[in-house]
Amino acid sequence: MRRALGFVFALLILTGSMPCHAAAPSVSASAYVLMEAESGRVLLAGGETEERAIASTTKIMTALVALRSSRLTDVVTVKREHLREGSSMYLAPDETLTVEALLYGLMLPSGNDAAECLADFCGPGTARFVERMNDTAAALGMTHTHFANPSGLDEAGHHSCALDMARLMACAMREPAFAQIVSAKIATAGTRTMSNHNKLLGAVEGCVGGKTGYTGAAGRTLVTCAERDGLRLIAVTLRDGNDWADHAALYDYGFASYRAERPIRRGEICATAAVRGGKASFAALCAAESVCCPVADGETLDVRYELPETLSAPVFMGQAVGEAVVLLDGAEVARVALQASRTVEAAEYRQPRFWRR
């Protein structure tokens, strides 16, 4: 009996010291990814770099490029050639709407007509707009992505992958106007009342936005974002017949298994550097950016500072001085520039006393 109790006690100690993860869900998607938005750390994935049709999740990029190349108050005139097959916000030729109204029509009811109208206006011209979509994808490191149109309709050379779409959504959610639009359940544009196709809003705790999609070539596609306790996650599923349930399960797994830790906060003093010939002997350093990392039980987060041995006065406020390196279990996961938090002036030169005599 004692031997059995000893075995159980040892087992409890062993399992108590191991990282505690929720069971990874079984996902129906052909390709999927669960990613922490700020660090880009992939928490769960399958087929995440396979190039696939992405349907109307394309419109995340359309909205991002439109926001960066226009003002929400700009007025756009609808042309007959903007009207397209498939999902629509039901624009009429010669109708005028603001860019903001078109963005709601783009992201909530997934209007292909809104996509064409925005692309033509913001390009200027649809061809130029698509070039800008691809330029933005390249700048974001979306190496498995190429856009051929702004709506996501099936077309040769139009594809992405789950990982690239997660990176895109993480970037887009940092745009306040985009985040506000995709979080809306209902919006109006003139006499129209438009409902958001994203069923996870209000149904999954912390869901703050997303974009649906469907075509024959792509199947059902879904990109969403959720936040809980300071942790922001992005979920992407491609060709998934059970996408609503899969996203809910991915978020339950991610939030149960990881917590948000911020070892570096922008503006906070986190290190000092020696100063030679200054009115002060050291300069206080602060981080230029914040760092958020998803950390599981049993994982260790550390910060290493790479600094010069000494600085020569004067040192000016905002001057770059070394870097902070964030390590997760010894592996580098982030690197942030450090800068002087205030100016250290050069000390006044004083002639030695015997020379003064």
C-alpha positions in Angstrom: 0.0 0.0 0.0 2.8 2.4 0.9 4.6 1.6 -2.4 1.4 2.4 -4.3 0.9 5.7 -2.5 4.5 6.6 -3.1 4.0 6.0 -6.9 0.9 8.1 -6.9 2.7 10.9 -5.0 5.6 10.8 -7.4 3.3 10.9 -10.4 1.5 14.0 -9.0 4.8 15.8 -8.5 6.0 14.9 -12.0 2.8 16.0 -13.7 2.6 19.1 -11.6 6.0 20.2 -12.9 5.0 19.7 -16.6 3.5 22.5 -18.8 -0.3 22.5 -18.6 -2.0 22.7 -22.0 -5.6 22.2 -22.9 -6.1 19.4 -25.3 -5.6 20.6 -28.9 -8.9 20.5 -30.8 -9.5 18.4 -33.9 -10.0 20.9 -36.8 -12.0 20.1 -40.0 -10.2 22.6 -42.2 -7.8 21.7 -45.0 -5.5 24.4 -43.6 -5.6 26.4 -40.4 -3.6 28.5 -38.0 -4.0 30.0 -34.5 -1.6 32.9 -34.0 -0.9 35.4 -31.3 -1.4 38.8 -33.0 1.4 41.0 -31.5 4.3 38.5 -31.5 3.2 36.4 -34.5 3.8 33.3 -32.5 1.9 30.3 -34.0 0.2 28.4 -31.3 -1.4 25.7 -33.4 -1.4 25.0 -37.2 -1.9 22.5 -40.0 -1.1 23.1 -43.7 -0.6 26.7 -42.8 1.7 27.5 -45.8 -0.3 25.7 -48.5 -1.4 28.1 -51.2 -5.2 28.0 -51.6 -8.1 30.1 -52.9 -9.3 32.4 -50.1 -12.6 33.8 -51.4 -13.9 37.0 -49.7 -11.3 37.0 -46.9 -9.4 38.8 -49.7 -11.5 41.9 -48.7 -9.3 42.3 -45.5 -6.5 43.4 -47.8 -8.9 45.5 -49.9 -10.1 47.3 -46.8 -6.5 47.8 -45.5 -5.3 49.3 -48.8 -8.4 51.5 -49.2 -8.0 52.9 -45.6 -4.3 53.7 -46.3 -5.1 55.5 -49.6 -8.2 57.5 -48.9 -10.2 59.4 -46.2 -13.3 57.9 -44.7 -15.2 61.1 -45.7 -14.2 60.9 -49.4 -17.3 60.6 -51.7 -17.3 58.0 -54.4 -19.7 57.7 -57.4 -20.8 54.2 -58.3 -20.3 53.1 -61.9 -22.2 50.4 -63.8 -18.9 48.4 -64.2 -18.6 48.2 -60.4 -21.5 45.9 -60.1 -20.4 42.2 -59.8 -21.9 38.8 -59.3 -22.1 37.1 -55.9 -22.5 38.8 -52.5 -23.4 42.5 -52.7 -24.4 45.6 -50.8 -26.7 46.4 -53.8 -25.2 49.5 -55.1 -26.9 51.4 -58.0 -25.2 53.2 -60.9 -24.5 57.0 -60.2 -25.2 56.5 -56.5 -22.8 58.4 -54.2 -21.4 57.1 -50.9 -18.6 57.8 -48.6 -15.5 55.5 -48.4 -16.6 54.7 -44.9 -20.1 53.5 -46.0 -18.5 51.4 -48.8 -16.1 49.8 -46.2 -19.0 48.7 -44.1 -20.7 47.3 -47.2 -17.4 45.6 -48.0 -16.8 43.9 -44.7 -20.3 43.2 -43.3 -22.4 41.9 -46.2 -19.2 41.2 -48.2 -20.2 43.4 -51.1 -18.2 42.5 -54.3 -19.7 45.8 -55.7 -18.2 47.7 -52.8 -14.8 46.1 -53.5 -14.8 47.1 -57.1 -16.0 50.6 -56.3 -13.3 51.2 -53.7 -10.6 49.7 -55.8 -11.4 51.9 -58.8 -11.6 55.0 -56.7 -8.5 54.4 -54.5 -6.2 52.8 -57.2 -6.9 55.0 -59.1 -8.2 52.2 -61.3 -8.7 48.5 -60.3 -5.4 47.3 -61.9 -3.3 49.8 -59.9 -5.2 49.0 -56.7 -4.5 45.2 -57.1 -0.8 46.1 -57.6 -0.9 48.0 -54.3 -2.6 45.0 -52.6 0.4 42.8 -53.8 2.9 45.4 -52.7 1.4 45.5 -49.2 1.4 41.7 -49.1 5.1 41.7 -49.9 5.8 44.3 -47.2 4.0 42.2 -44.6 6.1 39.1 -45.5 3.1 37.3 -47.1 5.3 35.1 -49.3 2.6 32.6 -50.3 0.1 35.3 -51.5 -0.8 36.8 -54.8 -4.0 38.9 -55.5 -5.7 39.1 -58.9 -8.8 41.1 -57.9 -10.2 43.0 -54.9 -13.2 40.9 -54.2 -11.9 37.3 -53.9 -13.8 35.8 -56.8 -12.1 32.7 -58.2 -9.4 33.7 -60.7 -6.1 32.2 -61.8 -3.2 33.5 -59.7 -5.4 34.6 -56.8 -4.3 32.7 -53.7 -2.9 32.9 -50.2 -2.3 30.6 -47.2 -3.6 30.4 -43.6 -0.4 31.8 -42.1 -0.3 34.8 -44.5 -3.9 35.6 -43.8 -3.3 35.6 -40.0 -0.4 38.0 -40.5 -2.7 40.2 -42.6 -5.5 40.2 -40.1 -3.1 41.0 -37.2 -1.9 44.1 -39.2 -5.4 45.2 -40.2 -6.7 45.0 -36.6 -4.1 47.6 -35.6 -6.0 50.1 -37.8 -8.6 51.7 -35.5 -11.1 52.3 -38.4 -10.8 48.7 -39.6 -11.2 47.3 -36.1 -14.3 49.4 -35.5 -15.9 48.4 -38.8 -15.4 44.6 -38.4 -16.7 44.7 -34.8 -20.1 46.1 -35.9 -23.0 43.7 -36.0 -25.2 46.1 -38.0 -24.5 49.3 -40.0 -26.6 51.6 -42.1 -25.7 53.3 -45.4 -28.5 55.6 -46.6 -31.6 53.5 -46.6 -29.7 50.2 -46.3 -29.3 48.2 -43.1 -26.4 45.8 -43.4 -25.8 42.8 -41.1 -22.4 41.3 -40.4 -21.9 37.8 -41.7 -19.5 36.9 -38.9 -21.6 34.8 -36.5 -18.9 34.6 -33.9 -19.5 38.3 -32.8 -21.4 38.0 -29.6 -21.4 34.2 -29.7 -17.7 33.6 -28.8 -16.3 35.4 -25.8 -13.9 38.2 -26.8 -14.5 37.9 -30.6 -13.8 41.5 -32.0 -14.0 41.0 -35.7 -13.4 38.8 -38.7 -14.3 38.1 -42.4 -16.1 35.2 -44.0 -15.7 33.9 -47.5 -17.1 31.3 -49.9 -16.5 30.3 -53.5 -16.6 27.0 -55.3 -12.8 26.8 -55.6 -12.1 28.0 -52.0 -15.0 26.4 -50.1 -15.8 28.1 -46.8 -13.0 30.4 -45.5 -13.0 32.3 -42.2 -10.5 34.8 -40.6 -11.4 36.0 -37.1 -9.8 37.8 -34.1 -10.6 37.5 -30.4 -9.2 39.0 -27.2 -9.3 37.8 -23.6 -7.3 39.0 -20.6 -4.9 41.1 -22.7 -4.1 38.3 -25.2 -5.2 38.8 -28.8 -5.4 35.8 -31.0 -6.1 35.3 -34.8 -7.7 32.2 -36.1 -7.8 31.3 -39.8 -9.5 28.2 -41.5 -9.5 27.5 -45.2 -11.9 25.0 -46.9 -13.7 24.2 -43.7 -17.3 22.9 -43.5 -17.4 23.4 -39.7 -15.6 26.8 -39.4 -17.8 28.4 -36.7 -17.2 25.5 -34.3 -13.6 25.1 -35.2 -12.8 28.8 -34.5 -14.6 28.6 -31.1 -12.6 25.5 -30.3 -9.3 27.0 -31.4 -9.9 30.1 -29.2 -10.9 27.9 -26.2 -7.6 26.0 -26.6 -5.5 29.1 -27.1 -6.8 31.1 -24.2 -6.8 28.1 -21.8 -3.2 27.2 -22.7 -1.5 30.6 -22.9 -1.4 33.9 -21.0 -0.1 37.3 -22.2 3.1 38.5 -20.6 4.7 41.9 -21.3 8.4 41.8 -20.4 9.0 45.2 -22.2 6.6 48.2 -22.1 7.1 51.2 -24.3 8.4 54.2 -22.5 9.3 52.3 -19.3 12.9 52.6 -18.0 14.3 49.1 -18.2 18.2 49.6 -18.3 21.0 52.1 -17.8 24.2 52.8 -19.7 27.4 54.3 -18.3 28.2 57.8 -19.6 31.7 59.2 -19.9 32.3 63.0 -19.6 28.7 63.8 -18.7 26.9 65.8 -16.0 25.4 62.4 -15.0 27.4 59.1 -14.9 24.7 57.1 -16.5 21.8 57.4 -19.0 18.4 55.8 -18.3 17.1 53.7 -21.2 13.5 52.9 -22.2 12.1 50.6 -24.9 10.9 52.1 -28.2 8.1 49.6 -28.4 6.2 47.2 -26.2 6.5 43.4 -26.4 3.7 41.0 -25.7 4.4 37.3 -25.7 2.0 34.3 -25.2 3.5 32.1 -22.5 2.3 28.6 -21.4 2.8 27.1 -18.0 6.4 25.8 -17.7 7.8 28.2 -20.2 10.3 30.9 -19.1 10.5 34.4 -20.5 13.8 36.4 -20.0 15.2 39.7 -21.3 18.9 40.2 -22.3 20.3 43.7 -22.9 22.9 44.4 -25.6 24.5 47.7 -24.7 27.7 49.6 -25.4 30.3 49.6 -22.6 30.2 53.4 -22.3 28.6 56.3 -24.0 30.3 59.7 -24.6 28.4 62.8 -23.5 26.3 64.4 -24.7 23.6 61.8 -25.0 20.3 63.1 -26.4 16.8 62.1 -25.4 15.5 59.6 -27.9 19.0 58.6 -29.0 19.2 54.8 -29.9 21.4 53.0 -27.4 21.5 49.2 -27.8 18.7 46.7 -27.8 16.6 44.5 -25.5 16.3 40.9 -26.6 13.3 38.8 -25.4 14.0 35.1 -24.9 11.4 32.3 -24.5 13.1 29.2 -23.0 16.4 30.6 -24.3 15.3 31.2 -27.9 15.0 34.8 -29.2 11.4 35.8 -29.9 11.6 39.6 -30.1 14.2 42.4 -30.3 13.4 46.0 -29.4 15.5 49.2 -29.7 16.4 51.0 -26.5 16.7 54.8 -26.4 17.8 57.4 -23.9 14.8 58.6 -21.8 16.4 62.1 -21.3 19.4 64.1 -22.3 22.7 63.8 -20.5 24.7 67.0 -21.1 28.5 67.1 -21.3 30.2 68.2 -18.1 31.9 71.6 -18.2 35.7 71.4 -18.5 37.5 72.8 -15.5 41.2 73.6 -15.7 43.4 71.8 -13.1 44.2 74.0 -10.1 48.0 74.1 -10.6 47.5 75.5 -14.1 45.2 78.1 -12.8 48.0 79.2 -10.4 
